Amino acid sequence: MIPKFVTKEEHEAVALRRRQVEAEAIRQRNEELRKKYTSFKKEAEQTATKDDQTGRARNDVHKEEKIEYRK
């Protein structure tokens, strides 16, 4: 079997294609991470809002109890 020697241009073309594939894989990974982060952040904000609302409701109950004790 005779080894195939590639020209400089062919070698550059192969390297360029390889870098393009790697760059696309990185872009896709970054996009997936961005979507996960956005989803996580949105869920965290909803949880925080829900916790804040229930916390206020609990505080209101305690305020009413304190007022009743003062009477």
Distance bins in CASP14 RR format, pairs under 12 A and 6 or more apart:
PFRMAT RR
TARGET T0000
AUTHOR 0000-0000-0000
RMODE 2
METHOD distances of the structure
MODEL  1
4 10 0 0 0 0 1 0 0 0 0 0 0
4 11 0 0 0 0 0 1 0 0 0 0 0
5 11 0 0 0 0 1 0 0 0 0 0 0
6 12 0 0 0 0 1 0 0 0 0 0 0
6 13 0 0 0 0 1 0 0 0 0 0 0
6 14 1 0 0 1 0 0 0 0 0 0 0
6 15 0 0 0 0 0 1 0 0 0 0 0
7 13 0 0 0 0 1 0 0 0 0 0 0
7 14 0 0 0 0 0 1 0 0 0 0 0
8 14 0 0 0 0 0 1 0 0 0 0 0
8 15 0 0 0 0 0 1 0 0 0 0 0
9 15 0 0 0 0 0 1 0 0 0 0 0
9 16 0 0 0 0 0 1 0 0 0 0 0
10 16 0 0 0 0 0 1 0 0 0 0 0
10 17 0 0 0 0 0 1 0 0 0 0 0
11 17 0 0 0 0 0 1 0 0 0 0 0
11 18 0 0 0 0 0 1 0 0 0 0 0
12 18 0 0 0 0 0 1 0 0 0 0 0
12 19 0 0 0 0 0 1 0 0 0 0 0
13 19 0 0 0 0 0 1 0 0 0 0 0
13 20 0 0 0 0 0 1 0 0 0 0 0
14 20 0 0 0 0 0 1 0 0 0 0 0
14 21 0 0 0 0 0 1 0 0 0 0 0
15 21 0 0 0 0 0 1 0 0 0 0 0
15 22 0 0 0 0 0 1 0 0 0 0 0
16 22 0 0 0 0 0 1 0 0 0 0 0
16 23 0 0 0 0 0 1 0 0 0 0 0
17 23 0 0 0 0 0 1 0 0 0 0 0
17 24 0 0 0 0 0 1 0 0 0 0 0
18 24 0 0 0 0 0 1 0 0 0 0 0
18 25 0 0 0 0 0 1 0 0 0 0 0
19 25 0 0 0 0 0 1 0 0 0 0 0
19 26 0 0 0 0 0 1 0 0 0 0 0
20 26 0 0 0 0 0 1 0 0 0 0 0
20 27 0 0 0 0 0 1 0 0 0 0 0
21 27 0 0 0 0 0 1 0 0 0 0 0
21 28 0 0 0 0 0 1 0 0 0 0 0
22 28 0 0 0 0 0 1 0 0 0 0 0
22 29 0 0 0 0 0 1 0 0 0 0 0
23 29 0 0 0 0 0 1 0 0 0 0 0
23 30 0 0 0 0 0 1 0 0 0 0 0
24 30 0 0 0 0 0 1 0 0 0 0 0
24 31 0 0 0 0 0 1 0 0 0 0 0
25 31 0 0 0 0 0 1 0 0 0 0 0
25 32 0 0 0 0 0 1 0 0 0 0 0
26 32 0 0 0 0 0 1 0 0 0 0 0
26 33 0 0 0 0 0 1 0 0 0 0 0
27 33 0 0 0 0 0 1 0 0 0 0 0
27 34 0 0 0 0 0 1 0 0 0 0 0
28 34 0 0 0 0 0 1 0 0 0 0 0
28 35 0 0 0 0 0 1 0 0 0 0 0
29 35 0 0 0 0 0 1 0 0 0 0 0
29 36 0 0 0 0 0 1 0 0 0 0 0
30 36 0 0 0 0 0 1 0 0 0 0 0
30 37 0 0 0 0 0 1 0 0 0 0 0
31 37 0 0 0 0 0 1 0 0 0 0 0
31 38 0 0 0 0 0 1 0 0 0 0 0
32 38 0 0 0 0 0 1 0 0 0 0 0
32 39 0 0 0 0 0 1 0 0 0 0 0
33 39 0 0 0 0 0 1 0 0 0 0 0
33 40 0 0 0 0 0 1 0 0 0 0 0
34 40 0 0 0 0 0 1 0 0 0 0 0
34 41 0 0 0 0 0 1 0 0 0 0 0
35 41 0 0 0 0 0 1 0 0 0 0 0
35 42 0 0 0 0 0 1 0 0 0 0 0
36 42 0 0 0 0 0 1 0 0 0 0 0
36 43 0 0 0 0 0 1 0 0 0 0 0
37 43 0 0 0 0 0 1 0 0 0 0 0
37 44 0 0 0 0 0 1 0 0 0 0 0
38 44 0 0 0 0 0 1 0 0 0 0 0
38 45 0 0 0 0 0 1 0 0 0 0 0
39 45 0 0 0 0 0 1 0 0 0 0 0
39 46 0 0 0 0 0 1 0 0 0 0 0
40 46 0 0 0 0 0 1 0 0 0 0 0
40 47 0 0 0 0 0 1 0 0 0 0 0
41 47 0 0 0 0 0 1 0 0 0 0 0
41 48 0 0 0 0 0 1 0 0 0 0 0
42 48 0 0 0 0 0 1 0 0 0 0 0
42 49 0 0 0 0 0 1 0 0 0 0 0
43 49 0 0 0 0 0 1 0 0 0 0 0
43 50 0 0 0 0 0 1 0 0 0 0 0
44 50 0 0 0 0 0 1 0 0 0 0 0
44 51 0 0 0 0 0 1 0 0 0 0 0
45 51 0 0 0 0 0 1 0 0 0 0 0
45 52 0 0 0 0 0 1 0 0 0 0 0
46 52 0 0 0 0 0 1 0 0 0 0 0
46 53 0 0 0 0 0 1 0 0 0 0 0
47 53 0 0 0 0 0 1 0 0 0 0 0
47 54 0 0 0 0 0 1 0 0 0 0 0
48 54 0 0 0 0 0 1 0 0 0 0 0
48 55 0 0 0 0 0 1 0 0 0 0 0
49 55 0 0 0 0 0 1 0 0 0 0 0
49 56 0 0 0 0 0 1 0 0 0 0 0
50 56 0 0 0 0 0 1 0 0 0 0 0
50 57 0 0 0 0 0 1 0 0 0 0 0
51 57 0 0 0 0 0 1 0 0 0 0 0
51 58 0 0 0 0 0 1 0 0 0 0 0
52 58 0 0 0 0 0 1 0 0 0 0 0
52 59 0 0 0 0 0 1 0 0 0 0 0
53 59 0 0 0 0 0 1 0 0 0 0 0
53 60 0 0 0 0 0 1 0 0 0 0 0
54 60 0 0 0 0 0 1 0 0 0 0 0
54 61 0 0 0 0 0 1 0 0 0 0 0
55 61 0 0 0 0 1 0 0 0 0 0 0
55 62 0 0 0 0 1 0 0 0 0 0 0
55 63 0 0 0 0 0 1 0 0 0 0 0
56 62 0 0 0 0 0 1 0 0 0 0 0
56 63 0 0 0 0 0 1 0 0 0 0 0
57 63 0 0 0 0 0 1 0 0 0 0 0
57 64 0 0 0 0 0 1 0 0 0 0 0
58 64 0 0 0 0 0 1 0 0 0 0 0
58 65 0 0 0 0 0 1 0 0 0 0 0
59 65 0 0 0 0 0 1 0 0 0 0 0
59 66 0 0 0 0 0 1 0 0 0 0 0
60 66 0 0 0 0 0 1 0 0 0 0 0
60 67 0 0 0 0 0 1 0 0 0 0 0
61 67 0 0 0 0 0 1 0 0 0 0 0
61 68 0 0 0 0 0 1 0 0 0 0 0
62 68 0 0 0 0 0 1 0 0 0 0 0
62 69 0 0 0 0 0 1 0 0 0 0 0
63 69 0 0 0 0 0 1 0 0 0 0 0
63 70 0 0 0 0 0 1 0 0 0 0 0
64 70 0 0 0 0 0 1 0 0 0 0 0
64 71 0 0 0 0 0 1 0 0 0 0 0
65 71 0 0 0 0 0 1 0 0 0 0 0
END
